[in-house]
């Protein structure tokens, strides 16, 4: 970019030099003709200059043909704005730091909102993926029993793919030690829904037992050795073959595990194939598997139609198993809404809070610019007296504000990057999909738009107050030290009142949030702190009969 600007400057200088040479050549030829007519050299030069007219006007008219007048004036305003920044470095630094803080916080929160609420899931046909559950009324359990899953898989016409999975912890032998790893045990359709394409090997075929390692787990514990593919490793004491390794950066976006499972949120270490076992004959002790279920709607079908069909199929399954299957309500929502959960409202509230912080920063900057504008009344009066129009003065103030906002916005993007990096490092699971937050083109466009809007808000206030300055009064001999006008003082008082009002709103909101947080932590969570389930196998083979439930789940 700097190279292009230098080239443009060189081209402009060369064009101006050529213009000067053409004018000199024209005058010299005119003088020679006048001398041939018998004039003296001085008279010949005077006659040539008189006939040519104003050299400065000719140059200005020529530049207007080359470069639009508005662009040339804009460049003059930019150069003058840079001189003003260099002339008042302390003032400029305070303004740019204030804007960097406000724009940076707003951009950081918007980038999280963009990643969590705006950007679609990284799945094929993500807008058609749904979460299906049959919540238990007496507990927080949202699992689906294997007879329901099998019936839906075989009979549902509204879904073109269905898969069950469960997130748990399992022990895997990696050679010299045994590692407790975070595992997703999934049925066959899971790989197609997730769009998994292993970097090495393959995913398990239908009916085949096997595990697929994440790239990070593969590099850390198996040192990136491709020889592990096809070899069996002890998984919970049972040899299980490693069939594939996922590519770097691949992550499956799933809802966090339920709190009662005792499994912490985090990166998945590997994925294990899970085979749905047909349930035994109906009876009080029938053992079934429990799954979390995701599916993909067929194109053009609605959630309501899929809900009605799955509910009808589930009712038939309940009749087949009698009292073993107590009535449950069916819940089906978009997978993206399930993953986001209650974070949507919190993020919107947080975004509103940082917008208030940005408004406070804008009020501070506008107040500073108004204070500096009061000291520039004589400058404005002189420029107005020599012919500068009101619109030109307004544009000058706006350009200066835009330059300050541009530098502050650039620094704000750096502040946002640092804030996001720290948040992801310290609290990676604080918000769903937080680790996917990036400064993409949408976020940068948002930062640019916020910077421009901030410049307009901050720059127009001093411009409108200064433009009402009386040129005659300011240029009087006794008005060498001009004071702030009444309009400027009223504007500054209004801005201070607005800052106080916004600050009170923020403090009250923060107090209410702290009070709510204190009340939440004061009450019991509703489930045992210890893990009710040690690994995925214990859940997948759990008995449905409620007399065998752990007390912590039953509560």
N, C-alpha and C positions, 0 to 999 in steps of 0.2 A: 504493500500500500504506500509506504514512504517513497519507494522507487518511482511509482507512478506520479506522485505529487511532485517529486523533483524533476521528472521529465516534463510535466506540464509547466512548471516554473521556468525551465530552460526554454521551452517553446515560446512562452509569452515574452521572455526577455529578448529572444532572437527576433520575434515579430516586431517588437517595439524598436529594436535597433535598426531593423530594415526600414521601418516607417521613417525614422529620423534620417536615414541615408537617402530615402526617396525625396523627402522634403528638401534636404540640402541640395540634392542634384537638381531639383526643379528650380530652386532659387538661383543656383549658379548659372543655369541655362538662361533664365530670364535676365539676370544681370549682364551676361555676355551679349544678349540681343540688344539691351539698352545701351551698352558701351558702343556697339557697332553703329547705333543710331546717333552717336556723338555725345552721350552723357558722360559725366565724370563717374568714377567708381562709386563715390558716396551717393550721388544722385541716382545711379543705376540700382544700387542696393535698396535705397529708400523706395524707389518706384516698384521694384520687384516685391518688397514686403507689403506695400500698400495694395498692390493688385492681388497678391495671394490671400491676404486677410490674416485673421488671428491663427497663429500656429497652434496654440493650446486648444482652441476650439476645434481645429481640424483634427488634432490628435484624439480629442474626446469623442468626436463624431465617428472617427475610424474605429476606436475601441468599442463603441456602442454597436457597430456592425459586427465586429468579431465576437464580442462577449455581451450577453444581455446585461442591461443596466442594473437590473435587480441583483444579478449574481455578483457583479463587480462591487456593488454597495454592500452585499452580504459579506464578501471577503474583507472589506474595510471594517465592518462591524466585528468580525471574528478577530482580526488583528488588534483592534482596539480593546476587545474583551480580554485577550491574552495579556495585553499591557496592564489592564486593570488588575488581573489576577497576580501578576508579578509585582505590581505596586503595593498591594495589600496582602502579603502572603499569610499573615496570621488570620485575618478575617476569612480569606478564601479557604484556609485549612479547616477552620471551625465549621463553615457551611458544608464543605465536602464530606467531612467526617459525620456530621449530623445526617446528611442525605444517605451516606453509605450505610449507616446503621438502620435507618428506616427502610430503605429499599432492600438492603440485604436480608433483614428479617422477613419482610413481605415475600421476597423471592424464594427464600428457603421454605417457608410454609406452603407457598403455592406449588413448589416443586413436589412436596409430599402429597398435596391434594391432587396434583396432576398424576402422580404415580399410582395413588390409591383409588381415586374416584373417577378419573378421566380416562387414563390409559387402559385399554382392554387387556384381559389376561393373555398371556403368551401361549395360547392353545389354538389348535385349528378350530375354526367355527366357535370361538369363545362365547359369542353372543347367544348360542343355543345350548350351552352347558347348564345343567340344573343340579341342584342338591336335593336329594330325596331322603326323608327321615320319617320315622313313626315314633314321636316323642313319648316317653313314659311319664304319665301324669305325676307319679310320686317321687320321681328323681330327675336329675338333669340329663338322663340318658337319651340320646338321639340316634340310636343305632337301629339297624334293620335286621330282622331275623332271616336266616338263609332260606327258609321256605318262601317267604315273600320275594326275596331277591331272585330265586330260581323261577318263580311263577311270572314275575315281571319280565325277566329275560326271555322266557319262552313264549309269552302271550302278548306282551304290550306291542301295539302297532304305532303308538305315538312317538316311540323312541327308536332311533336306529343303532344305539349302542348303550350298554349299561355295564357298570363295573362296581365292585365292592372293594373296599380297602380298610385297613386299620393301621393307625400310627402307634408304634410301641417301642419298647427297648428290648434288645436281645444281645446275648453274649456270643461273640465271634472270636475264634482262635486265629490270630494273625502271625503265628510262628512262636516267638518267645514269650508272648503274653496273651492274655484274654482281655478283649476290649468290650465294654458295654456301649453298644452303638444304637443310634436312632434309626428305626427301620419302618418302612411302609410295606406291609403285606397286602398284595393286591391280586385281584382275579384277572382273567385273560384280557377283558376289554379295556383295562386300565391303560395299557400301552398305546392303544389306538387313540383313546381320548386325550392322552397327554402329548401325543405327537412325538414320542420318544424314538430317537434314531441314535443308537449307540455308536460311539467313536471306535470302539473295539468290540468284536464279537456280536452277539445278537441278544434279543430279549428271549425269555423262556417261551417255548412253544406251548399251545394249549394242552393242558394236562401234564406238563413237565415241571418238575421242581427245579429251582435254580435261583440265583441271586444276581442282580445287576448293581455294580458298585458305582457310587458317585466318583467323579474325577478326583476331587480333593481327598476322599478316603483312600482311593487307589494309589495316589501319589504318596500319601503320608505313611500308610501302613504296609503297602506292598511295593513301595519304592518305584512305582511305574513299571513294574516287570510284566510284560505281556504274557509271560509264561504261566501266569496264574489262571488264564482263561482255560476252561475245561477241567481244571483241577478241583477237587472237592476240599472244602475247608470245614472244620467243625463249627456248626452253628447250633448253639444250645446243646452241644454234645452230639449232634447228628451231622454226619458228613453231607454237605450240600455243594453242588457244583456252581462255580462262578461262570456265568454264560456271557457277560458283557460288561463294558465300562462306558458310562455316559460321557458326552463331550464336556469340556471345561465351560463353566458358566451355566450349564443346564440346571434348572431347578423346577420342581413341580410345585405349582401354586395350589395349596390346599388349606382348608380351614384349620385353625389351631386345634390340637387334641383337647377333648373335654377335660375339665379340671379334675373330675373324680378319677380319671385314668392314672394320675400320677406321672404322666409323661410330660416333659418340658418341651416348649416350642424351640425350634432351631433348625439348622440344616439337616437334611436327611443324609445318612451315611450310605445306605444301600437299600435296594428294593427287592423284596422276596415274593416269589410266586405263591399264591394261595389258591388252593383248589377247593371249590364248594363241595362239601360232603352232603349227600342226600340225608335228610333227617330220618330217624327211626320211626317205627309205627307210633301213631298218636297215643299219648299216655301222660300221666302226671310227671314222669321223669324223662321225657323226651329231650335229648341233648341236641342243640342246634348251634350254629355259628352266628356271630353277630358282626355286622359290617357297617361302616359308613358307606353311603352309596352316592355316586354321581352318574349322570346320564346325559345324553345328547338328544335334544328334540329334533324331529324331522322338520325340514324346511316348511315354514308357513303355519305350523301348529302352535297353539297358545298353551300357556301354563294351565289354564283352567281345563282345557280338554284333556291334557295329559293327567291332571289331578283326578278327574272323574274316571278315566279309564283305569288308572292304577288303583284307585280306591275300590272300584268294582272287583278287580282281580284279587285284591287283598281280602275283601269280604268273603269271596269263595274259599280262599285259603283258610280263613278263620273257621268257616263251617267244617272244613275237612279235618281240622285238628281239634275242634271242640273247645272245651274250657281251657286247654293249654294256651290258646291265644286269646287273651282278654282283649276287648275292643280298645284300639288306639286310634288317635286321629292321625291323618296323613298330612305331611307338610312337604311342599315342593316349592322351591324358590330358585332364582338364578344363582349360579355358583359364585359369581362376582359379589352379589349382595351378601351371601353367606360368609365369604371370606372377609369382607369389610366389616360386617357386623355392626356394632354400636359405634365404630370409629368415625362413621360419616358425620354424625352430629357434632362430635368433639372436634373434628378437623374444621368444620365450617365455623364453629365458635372460635377456634384458635385463629383461623384466617381473619375473621372479623376483628379479633383483638389486635392482630399485627397491623391491620389496616388503620385502626385507631392510633397505633403507635406511629405509623407513617403520617397520618394527619397532624399529629402533635409535632413531628419533625418538620413538616411543611409550614406549620404555624410559626415555629421557632425561626426557620430560615426566612420566611416572609418578614418577620419582625426585624431580623438583622438587616435584611435588604432595605426595609423602610428607614431604619436608623441611618444606614449609609446614604440612602437617597436624600435625606435631609441635608447632608453635608455636600451634596452635588448640585444644589439648586443654582449656584452661580454658574457652574459648568453648563447646566441645561439652559440657563437664560442666555449665555453667550452664544451657544450653538443655535438657539432659536433666533437670536437677533441677527445672525449672519445668514439665515435662510433655511435652517433645518426645520422641516415640517413636524407636526405632532406625530404623524404616523412613523416618520423616520426615528424619532426619539423612542417611541413605543417599541419599535423593532430592535433598537439598540439594547434596551433593557431586557427584552425577551431573549436576544441572542446571548447576552452575558449570563442570564439565568440558565439557558440551555447548556452552555459550556460547563457551568458549575455542576448542573445535574448530570451531564454526560460523564464527567470525571467521577462524581459521586456514585452514579449508577454502575460504572465499571468496578469501582472499589466495592460496591454493594454485592456484585456477583461473586467477587472473591470472598467476601464475608459469608455469603450464602453457601459457597462450596465448603468453607471451613466448618460452618455450623452443621451442615449435613454430614460431613465426614465424622465429626465428633459424636453426633447423635447416633449414627449407624454403629460406630465403634462401641459406644457406652451402652446404648439401649436398642439393640437390633430388633428386639421383638416387642418394643413398646407400641408400635402401630403395625397393622397388617401390611405386608408388601413394602415395608420401609426400606429394606435392603435393595429394592429395585429402583429407588429414587435416583434419578440422573438429571443433569442440567441439559436437557435436550433443546431442540429448536423452539418448541412451544414455550418453555420456561424462559429462554433468552429473549424471545419476542415479548413475553409478559414483562420482563425486566426493562426492556427498551421502552415499552408503552408506559410503564409506571414512571420511568425517568422523564419522559416527555411531558406527561401529565403533571408531574411534580414541578417541572420547570415552568410550565404555563401558570400553574396556581401561584408559585412563589414569585414569578417575574411580573405578573400583571399588577399586583397590588402596589408596589413602589412606582411602577410606570404610570398608573392612573392618578396617583397622588401628586407626583412630581410634575405631570403635564399641566396641572392647574396653577403652577407657579406663575406669578405676575412678573414678566420680564422687566417692566419699568421699576417695580419696587426693589427687586433683587439687585439691579444694576446701579442703584443709587450709590452715591459716594459713602453714605453712612451705613450701607447694608453689606459691608465687606464680610461680616460673619453672620450668615443667614441662619435662622433657627427653623425648627420644624414647623410646618404649617398646621393649621387646626385640623384639616382633613387627615394629615399623616398621623397626628396624635390620636384622633378618634379611631383610625384603622389599627394602630398599635394596641390601643386599649381593648378593642374588639378581639384581636388575635390572642391577647393574654387571657381574656375571659374564656375564649373557645378552648385554649390549652387547658385551663383549669377544669372546665366542664368535662373534656375528654379524659383527663387524668382521673377525675372522680369516678367516671364510668368504669375505667379500667380497674381502679382500686376496689370498687364495690364488687365487680365481677370476679376478681382474683380472690377476694375475701369469701364470697359464696362458694367458689370452687374448693378452697381450702377447707371450709366448713363441711362441705359434702364429702370430701376425701377423708376427713377425720371421722365422720359418722360411719362411712363404709368400713374403715379399718377397725372401728370400735365394735362392730357386730360380727358374729361368727360367720364363716364363709359358707357353711351349710354342707360341708363334706370333710372327710378326714384329711389331715395334713399328710399322713403317711400314704404311700401308694396302695390303692386297693387292688391293683393289678400289676404283676411284676413284669409281664411281657405280653406280646401280641397273642401268642398261642393260648395263654390262659383266658383271654377274652374271646378269641375265635372259637374256643371249645367250651364256653361257659354254658351252664344249664339255664334254661329260661325259667324254670320253676322258682318262684319268688321265695320259697322257704329256704332255698340254698343261697340267696343273695347275701353278700357281706353287709354288716350293719351300716357301714358308711355309705353304701350305695342306696340302701333302703331308706335312709334318712333324706 
